Amino acid sequence: LPYWNWDAPAGMRMPSIFTDPSSSLYNKLRDAKHQPPYLIDLDYNGQDPSYTEAQQIDHNLKIMYRQVIANGKTAQLFMGSPYRAGDQPNPGAGSLENAPHGPVHVWTGDRNQPNGEDMGTLYSAGRDPIFFSHHSNVDSMW
């Protein structure tokens, strides 16, 4: 599957195939402020940092190191607690789920929509074609 390689400096921009309005992969419910040439923030919290490009890349690489290497020392820490029938909801997300997975959803979603649709909220994220490229990258790390 094709994936959006947002964890490598060369892939830290939304791929152009998803930003062309004439493409079937385009979705108007994305944050227009985060279109290329804007770099992704893998620790996005709703505020756009005022980093230079080099600082943003460095910040993103540090997030990846923290979440994948430093905080993901065991399979459970990295992938999270197992989800089984009858368990309480949300038994515990892993380091990768917390960041960068979640922040990429929110960063991509349209901040002008009530819930950050499409990518920024659970019920509509799968409506955006970029969802699948994002999740292919997450899955490649598992």
N, C-alpha and C positions, 0 to 999 in steps of 0.2 A: 504494500500500500504506500502511496506517496505520503510524505509527512512534512510538516512545517518544522524545520530544524532551528527552533528559536533559542536553543541552548548553545549554539555556536555563533560567533560574531557575524559571520556572513549571512546567517539566517535570522538575525534579530530585527528584521523589518517584516511587516505583513507582506507575504508574497504577492507580486503584481497580478497574478492570475485571479486573485480574489478581490482586487480593487478596480478592475475594469468593468464599468457599468454594462458593457455589451456582452460580458461573459455570463454563462449560466451559473458560475460559481460566485458571482457577486451577490451581496446581500446589503440592502440599504440600511438595515438595522445593525450597523457597526459604528463605532465611535469615529466620526469623520476626522477628529483631531489626531487620531492614531494611525492614519494612513501614511504610507511612505512619503517622505524620507524619515519619518519619526521612528525612533528605536523603541522596541518593546521594553517594558519594565517588568521583570520577572517577580518582583515583590510589590506589585501595584496595589495601592490601598485607597484608590479614588482620587489621589492628588498627583498631578504631574510634577515630577522633580525638575529642577532647573540645572541638571547636569549637562556638561559638554558631552559630545558623542563618545569620546574616550572614557569619560567618567561613567557613563551609562553602561558601556560594555564591561568595564571593570566591575561595576556594581552587580551586573547580571551574572558574571562569572563567579563572583563571591557568593551570590545566592545559590548558584548551582553547587558549588563546593560545600557550602553549609548544609544544604538540604539533602544532597546525594551522598556525600562522603562523611562529613562530621556528624550529622544527625541521623544517618541511615545505616548505622553499623550492624544492624541485624535485619533480617527479612521483615519482621513485624514492625520495627521502627521505620523502615523504608516504605513498605506497602500498606501498613496499618493493620489493625485487628481484623480477624476473619468476620465476615457477615454470615450468620447462619439463621435459618428459619426459627422464629420464636425469640431471637435476641432483641434486646432493647435497641431502638434506633441509634445510629451513630456510635458504634462501639469504640471508635477511635481511628482517625485518619492517620496515615503515615506522613513522613516528612515530604515526600514528593507530592502527595495530595494537597497538603497545606500550601506549599509554594514549591514550584512555580505553577502547578496545575490550576489551582483556583484563581490566582491573580491573572493568568492569561485569559481565562473566561471573562473576568470582569473588565480587563483592559480592552478586550475586543468588542464587548457588548456596547450598545448605544446608550451613553449616559443621559440622553434626552428622553429615553423611554422610562416609564414608571418603575420597572424592575430591571433595567439594563438589558432588555431584550435585544437580540435573540441570545447571543452567547453568554450574557452576564447573569442568566438565571436558569435554574435546573429545568423548568418545564418547557422552555423554548430553545435551549442551546442546540439540540439536534436538528433544528430547522435551518441552521446556518451551515452551508457546505464546509466552512473552515473548521467546524467542530471535528470532522473526521480526520483532517490533517493534523490538528492539534492532538487528538487522542492517539493517533498513530505514533506520534513522537513520544508521548507519555508511555505508551505500551512498549516502545522500543527500549525504554530504560528498565522496564520490569524484567 
